[in-house]
Amino acid sequence: MIIIKSDKEIKKMRKAGKIVAGTLDLLEKNIRAGVRTDYLDRIADDYIRSKGGKPSFLGYQGFPKSICTSINEVVVHGIPDSTKLREGDIIGIDVGVILGGYQADAAKTFTVGDNIPPETLRLIHTTERALYAGIDRCRKGNFLGDVSHAIQTVVEDDGFSVVIQFVGHGIGRNMHEEPQIPNYGPPGRGPRLEKGMVFALEPMVNQGTYEVEVGEDGWTVRTKDRKLSAHFEHTVAVSDEDPLILTMP
């Protein structure tokens, strides 16, 4: 069952979402060659707590850190550690915040330095465009399948692959609520969207095959062919009018 949120609950999620956005902005300012991913985790944790929030991911199903840092061929769920960023890397950072009992979740893929190949930039831009195509379909009366199909269309029209094994999700008091939201599928299917539904849309897009594999740590997801992957995410509420992006600054 999809839990419908009241206007009051959505306002609470928006407050959490502002902390998520602020965290991502802070991290962007600290991304450069030589920086360790566990340093990024530490400053993110400090910032979230300074705003009165708690990191959603820390301890969630045993996850050991406060953010996810996914470099190059890592699709999602990369664990911050002593790894240093290198010039030319890309890094997807996923941030979740709990504030006042409600959650918000967003992710963005960043570049390290200026020496980034055009095809890598195209992957990143396509993934972000796919996210906003999905957001645009988060309108009352549409079908959930319309959201998934819009994301898939942008990705495949640009010659990239949508990850099938991992999907978006509902969000509210819990990080993961119904429904699951694939980034692929035919339009006109699934539940009709209603005001008060809140989704974490998160296209994960691969340069090569859609196939992925989970590492020995039980978390780190990599592309099977070790080509690059990009990840963007926003928490979005369905309203009477335009979709409400709750994880904007």
Phi and psi in degrees as a GROMACS rama.xvg file:
@    title "Ramachandran Plot"
@    xaxis  label "Phi"
@    yaxis  label "Psi"
@TYPE xy
-84.6794  124.303  ILE-2
-81.1254  122.867  ILE-3
-85.523  129.69  ILE-4
-96.8676  144.269  LYS-5
-77.304  167.326  SER-6
-58.4029  -38.1402  ASP-7
-64.5826  -41.3573  LYS-8
-66.788  -39.6349  GLU-9
-65.1158  -36.1023  ILE-10
-62.5193  -37.7998  LYS-11
-65.4045  -41.0369  LYS-12
-66.2105  -33.8906  MET-13
-63.7327  -38.6219  ARG-14
-63.2252  -41.8832  LYS-15
-64.0111  -39.3402  ALA-16
-63.7442  -34.1541  GLY-17
-65.8875  -35.2117  LYS-18
-67.9922  -40.2284  ILE-19
-57.5483  -48.301  VAL-20
-62.0804  -41.9436  ALA-21
-63.8657  -35.9464  GLY-22
-64.3148  -45.6337  THR-23
-64.2976  -38.0013  LEU-24
-63.0815  -43.3163  ASP-25
-61.6142  -44.3774  LEU-26
-63.8955  -40.8767  LEU-27
-56.8753  -38.5809  GLU-28
-69.8762  -17.0247  LYS-29
-107.916  4.30576  ASN-30
-86.1964  116.716  ILE-31
-162.39  162.183  ARG-32
-58.3437  136.325  ALA-33
97.2839  -14.3036  GLY-34
-79.1497  135.192  VAL-35
-83.644  146.828  ARG-36
-69.5312  -26.8879  THR-37
-72.4764  -23.1652  ASP-38
-67.8442  -42.902  TYR-39
-60.1196  -40.4892  LEU-40
-62.263  -41.4245  ASP-41
-67.0647  -44.8527  ARG-42
-70.8703  -30.5353  ILE-43
-66.1922  -46.0182  ALA-44
-59.8985  -45.0726  ASP-45
-61.1961  -43.5746  ASP-46
-65.4408  -46.6828  TYR-47
-58.3357  -45.5349  ILE-48
-69.1337  -32.8172  ARG-49
-65.3704  -22.2368  SER-50
-95.017  4.4947  LYS-51
90.5757  4.01125  GLY-52
-97.4362  177.546  GLY-53
-128.552  143.052  LYS-54
-66.4234  126.313  PRO-55
-66.3891  -32.9551  SER-56
-82.6985  -27.9202  PHE-57
-62.3056  114.158  LEU-58
83.8682  -4.63105  GLY-59
-68.9746  115.677  TYR-60
51.2971  28.9944  GLN-61
91.3848  3.89417  GLY-62
-63.9017  132.488  PHE-63
-89.3569  -4.75309  PRO-64
-129.837  175.812  LYS-65
-92.326  -22.5124  SER-66
-133.556  167.1  ILE-67
-106.514  133.666  CYS-68
-124.592  108.987  THR-69
-116.926  108.415  SER-70
-99.674  131.458  ILE-71
56.8602  -101.82  ASN-72
-83.0424  -3.58503  GLU-73
-77.3902  123.495  VAL-74
-79.6164  -55.0806  VAL-75
-152.923  167.589  VAL-76
67.328  23.4932  HIS-77
-64.8418  136.768  GLY-78
-95.0647  122.856  ILE-79
-58.2359  138.148  PRO-80
-155.176  -152.881  ASP-81
-81.6719  2.06936  SER-82
-59.7651  132.211  THR-83
-98.7751  136.668  LYS-84
-67.1778  146.597  LEU-85
-120.443  151.064  ARG-86
-53.7248  130.277  GLU-87
94.2012  -10.1358  GLY-88
-67.742  160.121  ASP-89
-120.489  149.352  ILE-90
-139.816  123.196  ILE-91
-91.9164  124.872  GLY-92
-116.834  126.809  ILE-93
-112.298  129.412  ASP-94
-129.224  133  VAL-95
-127.906  143.662  GLY-96
-133.91  138.627  VAL-97
-107.332  127.23  ILE-98
-143.174  123.751  LEU-99
60.8303  28.8309  GLY-100
86.4433  1.32152  GLY-101
-124.161  154.428  TYR-102
-118.393  156.187  GLN-103
-143.783  154.684  ALA-104
-150.545  131.089  ASP-105
-152.744  159.238  ALA-106
-145.578  155.428  ALA-107
-150.67  145.41  LYS-108
-101.553  126.65  THR-109
-112.49  157.04  PHE-110
-101.299  151.969  THR-111
-108.863  110.077  VAL-112
80.1893  -171.425  GLY-113
-105.815  -8.92489  ASP-114
-91.2175  69.9253  ASN-115
-113.265  124.102  ILE-116
-59.1813  145.422  PRO-117
-54.9714  -36.6407  PRO-118
-68.2576  -32.4321  GLU-119
-67.4576  -44.1771  THR-120
-61.3928  -37.2432  LEU-121
-64.8805  -39.6048  ARG-122
-59.0115  -46.7782  LEU-123
-63.3949  -46.7538  ILE-124
-65.1435  -38.2099  HIS-125
-64.2  -42.3359  THR-126
-63.102  -42.1724  THR-127
-66.9448  -40.6244  GLU-128
-63.3456  -38.5881  ARG-129
-62.6186  -40.6881  ALA-130
-58.9482  -47.9112  LEU-131
-70.7325  -27.444  TYR-132
-64.8743  -40.9366  ALA-133
-66.1495  -42.6237  GLY-134
-58.9557  -41.0278  ILE-135
-61.9615  -23.4396  ASP-136
-89.6052  -1.97969  ARG-137
-80.6965  67.0069  CYS-138
-126.156  143.778  ARG-139
-54.1013  129.298  LYS-140
98.9175  -22.2358  GLY-141
-72.4405  168.357  ASN-142
-97.6394  152.56  PHE-143
-59.4475  -35.279  LEU-144
-61.119  -25.961  GLY-145
-65.2682  -36.0718  ASP-146
-65.6263  -50.231  VAL-147
-60.7591  -43.1065  SER-148
-66.1539  -37.7836  HIS-149
-62.8343  -41.6365  ALA-150
-63.108  -49.4343  ILE-151
-59.8082  -40.753  GLN-152
-62.018  -46.3082  THR-153
-61.1692  -45.356  VAL-154
-64.0754  -50.6366  VAL-155
-73.765  -30.2801  GLU-156
-63.3917  -26.1468  ASP-157
-93.9772  3.6914  ASP-158
85.6387  15.9977  GLY-159
-106.237  178.219  PHE-160
-118.623  137.366  SER-161
-88.2181  131.505  VAL-162
-67.7443  130.648  VAL-163
-95.9437  -34.132  ILE-164
-69.9754  -25.6136  GLN-165
-122.547  143.646  PHE-166
-138.342  169.829  VAL-167
-76.5734  -176.762  GLY-168
-162.531  160.252  HIS-169
-69.3293  159.963  GLY-170
-153.168  151.453  ILE-171
-177.033  -114.192  GLY-172
-67.0393  -28.613  ARG-173
-110.397  150.432  ASN-174
-61.7111  -44.4679  MET-175
-118.184  114.534  HIS-176
-124.485  170.674  GLU-177
-69.4219  147.141  GLU-178
-98.5871  166.4  PRO-179
-75.0458  142.95  GLN-180
-125.985  92.7494  ILE-181
-62.9161  154.658  PRO-182
-95.4864  28.6114  ASN-183
-158.335  163.879  TYR-184
129.031  166.08  GLY-185
-76.1727  151.231  PRO-186
-74.5465  168.041  PRO-187
75.6066  16.4077  GLY-188
-126.198  166.062  ARG-189
83.3039  -176.025  GLY-190
-67.7291  150.228  PRO-191
-74.2969  143.419  ARG-192
-81.2028  138.483  LEU-193
-125.538  153.031  GLU-194
-55.4958  135.466  LYS-195
98.051  -10.1376  GLY-196
-73.7259  137.704  MET-197
-128.348  129.654  VAL-198
-126.321  146.401  PHE-199
-100.963  100.575  ALA-200
-87.398  132.714  LEU-201
-151.933  82.2821  GLU-202
-62.12  132.261  PRO-203
-116.079  119.571  MET-204
-126.575  129.891  VAL-205
-106.566  146.881  ASN-206
-70.4158  -33.1835  GLN-207
-114.299  -124.32  GLY-208
-67.066  154.639  THR-209
-76.042  -11.96  TYR-210
-72.1614  139.935  GLU-211
-133.07  168.01  VAL-212
-144.716  147.121  GLU-213
-94.2819  134.056  VAL-214
-73.7164  176.433  GLY-215
-64.8392  -21.4894  GLU-216
-75.5211  -6.43123  ASP-217
82.3694  0.639675  GLY-218
-124.415  -52.8181  TRP-219
-65.7751  119.156  THR-220
-103.439  122.734  VAL-221
-118.159  154.871  ARG-222
-65.4796  141.706  THR-223
-65.9964  -34.2374  LYS-224
-91.8755  1.72962  ASP-225
65.5287  19.2965  ARG-226
-82.5584  169.876  LYS-227
-69.4138  157.334  LEU-228
-139.199  147.664  SER-229
-126.357  155.906  ALA-230
-146.627  125.202  HIS-231
-130.685  148.83  PHE-232
-154.381  142.849  GLU-233
-137.314  153.858  HIS-234
-93.1387  126.364  THR-235
-131.04  135.564  VAL-236
-109.9  140.106  ALA-237
-82.3156  131.279  VAL-238
-123.916  -172.949  SER-239
-74.3289  -17.1469  ASP-240
-123.745  -123.277  GLU-241
-74.836  155.896  ASP-242
-59.2986  145.391  PRO-243
-103.145  113.789  LEU-244
-85.946  112.211  ILE-245
-86.6786  -9.61837  LEU-246
-113.289  30.9229  THR-247
-90.4199  158.954  MET-248
